[in-house]
Amino acid sequence: MQRVLAALAMLILVLTLVIAWSSLRMNLSELAWQLQKQEFVEGNLSRMYLIARFVDQRKLYLDQMDRSAFDHSEFELSRLLDHSSNKNWSQVQVDDYLDRVSLKIVNSLRWLVHKPAMATTEEIQTLTYLEIAFRLERNKEYRRALSIYEQTTPNVRDPLLMGMILLHEGYCQSLQGNIAEAKSYYLAVIHSNRDNDQGVTADLLLQHLDQILRERELIQTSSLPQSEKTRKLPLLMQCKEALHNLDPNSTTKSAERAEILMVQGLCEEEAGHKSQAIKKYLEAIRDGGTQDVARDANRRVFLIGTQMNNGQRVQAIAESLNKTLHDTLVEQMKSEEPLREKTVSDNVIEFPEPMMKELERTTDTILAEREKVRQNLVVAPLITKPVTATPEIKPIALHSFVKIILKNGKTFSGEVLSTPDENVLRIRTMIGIIGVRHDDILEMTSN
């Protein structure tokens, strides 16, 4: 009998030690989760991205920034976020049946002393899903991002983590043109997080939405040319109207047609229709000739390529077209793009093979048409005209103060933030930091 009791006591002791060891391991995992969650909420750069996107969009609307600077800012910020967010947030807490028993015991004891329960596996894995949603959001896959946010919401108990999800849900709704829904999300964040950074962010985003609504009313009643109103539609989140009401066949002028196609491409991209966006951009390149609109459209093709799993082929399309468009910013982004790190959600966009072949055939046709135009220009009789030499732009040292006059007549003054070997001149002005291609500068003097 004593042997039986001794064996039973030994078994109880072993079970107690095993359960204690499992509980200790789970508590350590819980501590790691809490630290990770705090880092994610307080140190995550995605909140900065939300405001930066709206600020840049407003500058573009007010002509304080050109499309090339806007695209480069989007590329660099996305590159920074991709580099910083490649983390494994999901540390599985419950591995087996013993862990499940230990979790129930620990949570029961916590309930008795009025402490919050330990995080479940589903809540711990929320951070990984949110990283995927953030990536989808930056790639303008707003509907898919919203779907993930809605699925993760029931598993989230932390108010700060919930506030972050609401911020991003509001952002996705606003970029889809659902202003009322976006406002409701931002107001919910302000109500529950009035005294922290999330409340401030929500308030700023709400102010941007109000500005957009005011600008919508002003531009509808303004005397601006229709082409100018058309160009501003995506910046005022009126893409639904643009896709339904704009018709590139309504004009016989190639430049106007290219502008309309560019706007439609931007709106298709905002709607998450990457293949349709690229088609519109390629048509804009075909009709835009060597104008800025063609370079802007080709740059968007390149950026879409950086967001795709099989994006190298799409980037190759943009690089081929750039041989005749000579956009230095595409070359710069091409040299920087290999530094981008792969993440768990890099396979969120992938074009089927038939679509890729169609895009490549379209590109070949455009290149052939451009080659014919080039050859005709070479053999055509030249008419000599007096040529005014463009003054040589001398390199300006970093942190110098300069005044520049662009070929389009605009003038800027400020501090140089780029080195002489960079392809884009970056200047800190009173309205913010702007980027200007060297080819667009007519005159530059030191102050």
N, C-alpha and C positions, 0 to 999 in steps of 0.2 A: 504493500500500500504506500509505504514511504517513497518507494521508487516511482510509483505513478504520480504522486504529488510533486516529487522533485522534477519529473519530466514535464508535468503540466506547468510548474512554476518557471522552468526554463523556457518553455514555449511562449508563455505570457511575456517573459522578459525579452525574448528575441522579437516578438511581435511589437512590443512597446518600443524597443530600440529602432526597429525598421520604420515604424510609423513616425517616430520622433525624427529620424534621419530624413524621411520623405518630407515631413513638415518643415524642417530646417531648410531643405533644398528649395521648397516652394516659397518660403519666406524670402530667401535670397533672390529667387526669380522675381518675386513681387517687388522687391526693392529695386532691382534692375529695371523692371517695367516702369515704376514710378519715375525713376531718373530719366529714362528714355522719353517718357511722355512729357516730362517737364522740358527737356531739350527740344522735343518736337514742337511743342506749343510756343515756347518763348524764343527759340533760336531759328525756327523754320523761316526761310526766305520767301516762301510762297505768298505771305501777306504783303511783303514789299512789292511783289510782282503785280498784285491786284491794283495797287495805287499807281505804280509806274506805268502800267498799260494805259490807264485813263489819263494820266498827266501827259504822256507822249501823244495820245490820240487828240487831246485838246490842243496841244501845240501844233500838231499837223493841221487841224481844222483852222486854226488862226494863222496859218502860214508862218509860224515861228520855227518850224522844222520841216524839212523836205522829206519825201518818201524814202530816200536812201538812208537818211539819218534814223528815221523811224524803224526801218527794217534792220539796220545794224544794231540799234538798241535792243530790239526784240531778240535778235540772234545772240547777242552777248549775254543778256539776262537769262535766256533759256539755257545757254551754255554753262553759266554759273550755277544755276539751279540743278542741272543734270549732274554737274561735278560734285555738288555738295550733298545731294540727297541719295547717293548710292549706299544705303545702309540696310542692314537686316534688322528691322524693328521687331520682327516676330520671334520671340523666345518662348517656345512651347512650354507651358507650365504643367499641363496634365498629360502624362505620357502613357500611363497604364491604369489598371484597375486599382492598384494600391494608392496611386496618386489621387484618384477620384475619391476614395475613402478618406484619405488625409485631408483633401480639400473640404469635404463635408464636415469633418470634425473641427478643422480650424475655423471655418465660417460659422459653425454653431457656437464655438467659444467666443468668437468676435461678436456675434449677435447678443450673447448674454451680457457682454460688457459694453454694449452699444457702440461698437466700432464698425466701420464700413467693411463689407465683405471683400475678400481678395478678388482681384480681377480674374475673369474667366478667360479661357483660351480665345474665345471669340472676340472679347474686348482687346486682348493683347494683339491679335492679328489685325485689328482695325487700322493700325498705323501703316502696315504694308499695303492694305487696300487703298488708304488715302494717298499714299505715294503714287500709286497707279492712277488714281483719279486726278491728281495734280498734273501728271504727265499728259493725260488725255485733255485736260483743260488747256494746257499750254499749246497743245496741238490743235486746238479749236474743235475738239470732239466733245462739245458741251453736253449733248444729250446722253452720251455714254458716261461722262463724268457724273452727271446728275443721278443716273441710275445707280452708280456705286455709292454716292453719298446717301441716297435714300435707303440702300440696303444696309449700310453700316450704322445709320442713326439709331436703330433699336438696341444696338449693343453698346452704345456709349452712355456712360453715367457721369463722366467728368464734365462740369459746366464749361471749362475753358476749351476742352477738345470739341464739345458741341458748338461752342461759339465759332471756332475756326471752320467747322463744317458749314454752319449757316452763312458765314462770310463768303465761302466759295460757292455755295448754292445760289446766293444772291448775285454773285458775279456772273455765273453761267446763265442765269435767267436774264440778266440785263443785256448780255451780248447776243442773246437770241431775240432781243426786242421786247421781252416781257417785263416792262418797267414796273408795273404794279406789283407783280410777284417779287421782283428784286427788292423793292422798297420794303415789303413786309418782312423779308429775311433780315435786312439791315436794321430795321426797327426792333426786331426781336433781339438782335445782338446788343443794341444800345440799351435796351430795357434790362437785360441780364448782366451786362458787362460795362456799365456806365463809367466805372472808375479805373479801367485798365486799357491797355493798348488796343485790344479788340474793339472796344467801344469807340475809341478815337478813329480807328480804321473804318469802321462802319459809318461813322458820321461823315468822314471825308468822301467815301464812296457815295453816300446819299447826296451830298452836295454836288458831286459830279453829275449824278443823274438829274438833279433839278436844273443844272446848267444846260444839260443836253435838251431837256424839254423846252426850256426858254429859247434856245438856239433854233430848235425845230420851228417854233412859231415865228421867229424873226425871219428865218430864211424862206419860209413859205410866202411871206408877204413882201419880201425884198425885191429890188429891181435888178438883181444879179442875172447875168445871162444863164440860160437853161443849162449850158454845159458846165458852168461853175457850180450850180445847184446840184447837178448830177454827180460831180466829183465829190461833194461833201456828204452824200447820202449815207455811205457806210460809217462815216465818222459820227453821225447822229443816230446810229442804230436803226436805220430805216431800210434795212436790206430786203425785207419782205416787199416793200413798195418798189425797190429798185429791180428786183427779179421779175416782178409782175408787170411793171409799167414801162421799163426801158427796153427799147428795141434797136439794136445796132443797124438794122435795115431801114430805119427811119431817116437816115442821112446817106448822102452819096460822098461825103467828105471823109477821106481815110482817117484824118486826125480825130474827128469827132467820133467816128465809129470805134477807133482804138480806145478812146476815153471811156465809151460806154461799155465796151468789152472788159476793160480793166476793172470798172466798178462791179460788173457782174461777176468777174472772177473773184474779187475780194469778198463779195457777198456769198458766193458758193463756198468759198473757203471758210467763212465764219459759220456757215450752216453745216460744216463737216463733210461737204461733198468734194473731196480732194480731186477726184478724177475730172469732175465737171469744171472745177476751178482751173486745173491745168489746161483743159481744152480752151477755156475762155482766154487764159493768159497767152497761149500760143497764137490764137486768132488776133489778139491785141498786138503781139509782136509782129505778125505778118502785116497788119495794116498800119502799125505805128512807125515803120521804117527805122530810122536811126534816132528818132525823137526820144525824149526822156521816158515817155509812157512805155515804149518798148523795153527799155532797160529796167524800168520798175516792174513790169510784168515778168520779165525773165528772172529777176531777183527773187520774186515770189515763188517761181518754179523751183529755184535752187533751195529756198528755205523749206518748201514742202518736202524736198528730197532729204533734208537733214532730219525730218521728223518720222521717216518711214523705215521699216525693217529692211526693205530692198531699195533703199533710197539712192544707192550709188548710181543706178541707171537713170533715175530722174535727175540727179545732179549732173550726170554726163550730158543729158539733153541741154541743160542750162549752160554748161561749159562750152558745148559746141556752138550754141547760138551766140555766146558771148565773144566768140572770135571775131564776129562782125559788129557786135554792139559795143565792145570795149568798155565794159563797166568794171572799173578798178575795185569796186566794193565786192563784187562776186569773187574776184581773184583773192582778195584779202580773206573773205570768209572761207574760201576753199583751203587756204593755208592753215586756218585756225581750226577747221571742223574736225580733223582727226583727233584732236585733244578731247573731244566730247566722249564721256564715258557711257557705256551701255548700262541700262537699268533693267529691272524686272519687267517693265512695261514697254520695251522697245519694239515689241511685235504688235503694237496696237493698230498700226496701219500697214497694209500690204496690198499692192495692186495685183490683180490677177494677170497672168501672162498675156492673154489677148489684149487687155487694155494697154499694157506696156508696149506691145508691138505696134498698136495703133498710134500711140503717142510718138514713138520713134519714127514711124512712117510720116507723120505730120511734120516732125522736125526736119526730116530729110527733104520734104517738099519745100519748106520755108527756106532752108539753106540753098537749095537749087535756085529758087526764085531770086534770092539775094545775089547769088553768083552771076545770074544773067544780068541783073541791074548793074552790077559792078563792071562787067565786061562791056556793056553798052556805054557806060560812062567813060571807059578807057578809050574806045574807038571813036566816040562822038567828037566832032570838031570842037575845039576849045575856044571860048570867047574870052579874050583877055580883059580883065578889069583891074583897075588899080586896087591893090591889096594893102590894107592897113596892118602893119605888123603888130602882133600881140606882144605887149611888153613882157620881158622875161620876169618870172616870179622868183625872187631870190629866197633861199631857205631862211626861215625865221627860227630863232632859238626858243627852246622850251621856256615857258613862263614870261615871254615877251608880251608886250601889249601892242596890238595891231588894229588897223582899220582895213577892212576888205570890201571891195566892190565886186559883186557878182555880175556875170554876163546878162542876167535877167533884170539888172538894175537895183537889186536889193543891196543894202549896206549894213555891215555889222562891225562892232568894235568890242574888243575884250582881250582876255588873257589866253595865250596859246597853251593848250594842254597836251599837244602831240609833238613827237619828235620829227625832225625834218625828213626822216626816211619813211614815215607812215604815208599811206595812200590817201587818207582822209584827214583833213585839218580840223582838229577839234578846238573850239573856242568857248571859254566861259564868258557869257554876256550877261546883261542885266535881266534877260528873260530866261536864262538857263544855259545849259551846255548844248551847242549845236555842232553838227558835223558837216563839212563842206568838201566836195571833191576838188582836187587841185585843178582839174580841167574846167571847172565852172567859175574859177576866179579870173576876173578881168584885171584887177589891180589890188595890190596889197602893200601897205606902208606901215612902218613902225611908229608908234606914238611916243 
